Amino acid sequence: MHAYTLASVAVPVTAGLYGLVGAIRGRAAVRHRRALDRWAVVLADPYQAALERWWANDAVQAAAARLLLDGLVTVNHRGNLSPAPAAEDPARAPGHALPEAVLAALRRRSAPATLGSLVLRDEEFATVRREFREARPELLTVGEPAGAAKPGLYLVLAEMLFCVFGLMSLQPDGDAEWTAAWAAWAGVVAQVIWFPVYNRARGAGWKKDAEAVEAARLGPPHPALQALDVRDPEAFRRLRVSRLRTRRGRNRGRPRRRRTPAETGGHLSTG
């Protein structure tokens, strides 16, 4: 096989492959930027960011801290939370779905209750938490779809084998043929290097989207938790106790049960 033939195949194919890398890299960068833009919506809401954290700094703990800072609930030494008189004022509403859900759950209780009990036993509160989590925008897929370019890769492998076998049986004659042969060899080597370059370009090795999730999970605590720790360390400690306690105490703190008219009448007649 002639050296010029091999060079005329290997060099243009190599140029085309690296041109494809540039196009895919640009497209993947756009998709990655869009993914991080959507994740920025999550990070803009500190309660959404706190969803990824462990119980000590999670969104439920942060919501309760916000209520304590606003004077809407109180917490005793056992970690039991109860609505404060200020919670009856509509103008003092928390202004966010999660603290409002915690306050509503406490209002449904017949006695003070712990955060752990609300999380474990309050179905309405669990529904609000689930809906709040589902409202989070998902990250877009950054990489190219798996298997989308397999036929093209098979063609590249076939072209590489063709060039390698041709170069191994080649006997160049003269400087021009040697130059063409070396150009063909350089093209084949560049094609071998192209495979990992291609994987990185299509996003297979990118971790920035995962890093964004990890940054949210391991980032600084919610501002309400930081403020409560500074303003009232004792309440901050009690709130952590409240999050750990899941068993009902003597007060039980079960949801209020509305009495029927018959029960009310019977109670009055007994008295």
Backbone hydrogen bonds, N-H to C=O, Kabsch-Sander energy under -0.5 kcal/mol:
donor,donor_aa,acceptor,acceptor_aa,energy
6,L,2,H,-1.6
7,A,3,A,-2.5
8,S,4,Y,-2.4
9,V,5,T,-0.9
9,V,6,L,-0.6
10,A,6,L,-3.1
11,V,7,A,-1.9
13,V,9,V,-1.7
14,T,10,A,-2.4
15,A,11,V,-2.4
16,G,12,P,-2.5
17,L,13,V,-2.5
18,Y,14,T,-2.2
19,G,15,A,-1.9
20,L,16,G,-2.1
21,V,17,L,-1.9
22,G,18,Y,-1.8
23,A,19,G,-1.9
24,I,20,L,-2.7
25,R,21,V,-2.8
26,G,22,G,-2.0
27,R,23,A,-2.1
28,A,24,I,-3.0
29,A,25,R,-2.1
30,V,26,G,-1.7
31,R,27,R,-2.2
32,H,28,A,-2.7
33,R,29,A,-2.3
34,R,30,V,-2.1
35,A,31,R,-2.1
36,L,32,H,-2.2
37,D,33,R,-2.1
38,R,34,R,-2.0
39,W,35,A,-2.0
40,A,36,L,-1.9
41,V,37,D,-0.8
41,V,38,R,-0.7
42,V,38,R,-0.8
43,L,39,W,-2.2
44,A,40,A,-1.6
45,D,41,V,-0.6
45,D,42,V,-1.3
48,Q,45,D,-0.7
49,A,42,V,-0.5
49,A,45,D,-2.0
50,A,46,P,-1.9
51,L,47,Y,-0.6
51,L,48,Q,-1.0
52,E,49,A,-1.1
53,R,50,A,-1.5
57,N,54,W,-1.8
58,D,55,W,-0.9
59,A,50,A,-0.6
62,A,58,D,-2.1
63,A,59,A,-2.5
64,A,60,V,-2.2
65,A,61,Q,-2.1
66,R,62,A,-2.2
67,L,63,A,-1.8
68,L,64,A,-2.2
69,L,65,A,-2.6
70,D,66,R,-1.9
71,G,68,L,-1.2
72,L,67,L,-2.6
73,V,67,L,-0.9
74,T,82,S,-2.4
76,N,80,N,-1.8
79,G,76,N,-1.8
81,L,113,A,-3.3
82,S,74,T,-1.8
84,A,72,L,-3.0
87,A,84,A,-1.9
88,E,85,P,-1.7
89,D,86,A,-1.5
92,R,89,D,-1.9
93,A,90,P,-1.3
100,E,96,H,-2.1
101,A,97,A,-1.8
102,V,98,L,-2.1
103,L,99,P,-2.4
104,A,100,E,-2.5
105,A,101,A,-2.2
106,L,102,V,-2.1
107,R,103,L,-2.0
108,R,104,A,-1.3
109,R,106,L,-1.0
110,S,254,R,-3.0
113,A,81,L,-2.0
116,G,242,S,-2.5
117,S,245,R,-0.6
118,L,114,T,-1.8
119,V,115,L,-2.7
120,L,116,G,-1.9
121,R,117,S,-2.6
122,D,118,L,-1.9
123,E,121,R,-0.9
126,A,122,D,-1.9
127,T,123,E,-2.1
128,V,124,E,-2.0
129,R,125,F,-2.3
130,R,126,A,-2.3
131,E,127,T,-2.5
132,F,128,V,-2.3
133,R,129,R,-2.2
134,E,130,R,-2.5
135,A,131,E,-1.2
136,R,133,R,-1.5
144,E,202,R,-1.6
148,A,145,P,-1.6
150,K,147,G,-1.0
153,L,149,A,-2.1
154,Y,150,K,-2.3
155,L,151,P,-1.7
156,V,152,G,-2.0
157,L,153,L,-2.5
158,A,154,Y,-2.3
159,E,155,L,-2.4
160,M,156,V,-2.5
161,L,157,L,-2.4
162,F,158,A,-2.2
163,C,159,E,-2.3
164,V,160,M,-2.7
165,F,161,L,-2.5
166,G,162,F,-1.9
167,L,163,C,-2.7
168,M,164,V,-2.3
169,S,165,F,-1.3
170,L,167,L,-0.9
178,W,174,G,-2.3
179,T,175,D,-2.6
180,A,176,A,-2.2
181,A,177,E,-2.7
182,W,178,W,-2.7
183,A,179,T,-2.2
184,A,180,A,-2.1
185,W,181,A,-2.6
186,A,182,W,-2.7
187,G,183,A,-2.1
188,V,184,A,-2.2
189,V,185,W,-2.5
190,A,186,A,-2.5
191,Q,187,G,-1.8
192,V,188,V,-1.8
193,I,189,V,-2.1
194,W,190,A,-1.3
195,F,191,Q,-0.8
195,F,192,V,-0.8
197,V,193,I,-1.3
198,Y,194,W,-3.0
199,N,195,F,-2.0
200,R,196,P,-2.2
201,A,197,V,-2.2
202,R,198,Y,-2.2
203,G,200,R,-1.1
204,A,199,N,-2.2
205,G,199,N,-0.5
206,W,203,G,-1.0
211,E,207,K,-2.5
212,A,208,K,-1.7
213,V,209,D,-1.5
214,E,210,A,-2.5
215,A,211,E,-2.6
216,A,212,A,-1.7
217,R,213,V,-2.0
218,L,214,E,-2.7
219,G,215,A,-0.8
225,L,222,H,-0.6
226,Q,222,H,-2.1
227,A,223,P,-2.6
228,L,224,A,-2.4
229,D,225,L,-2.2
230,V,226,Q,-1.5
231,R,227,A,-2.8
232,D,228,L,-2.7
236,F,232,D,-2.1
237,R,233,P,-2.2
238,R,234,E,-2.4
239,L,235,A,-2.2
240,R,236,F,-1.4
241,V,237,R,-1.8
242,S,238,R,-2.4
243,R,239,L,-1.7
244,L,240,R,-1.4
245,R,241,V,-1.9
252,R,249,G,-0.7
253,G,251,N,-3.5
256,R,108,R,-3.7
258,R,256,R,-0.6
264,T,260,T,-2.3
265,G,261,P,-2.7
266,G,262,A,-2.4
267,H,263,E,-2.0
268,L,264,T,-2.0
269,S,265,G,-2.4
270,T,266,G,-1.8
271,G,267,H,-1.8
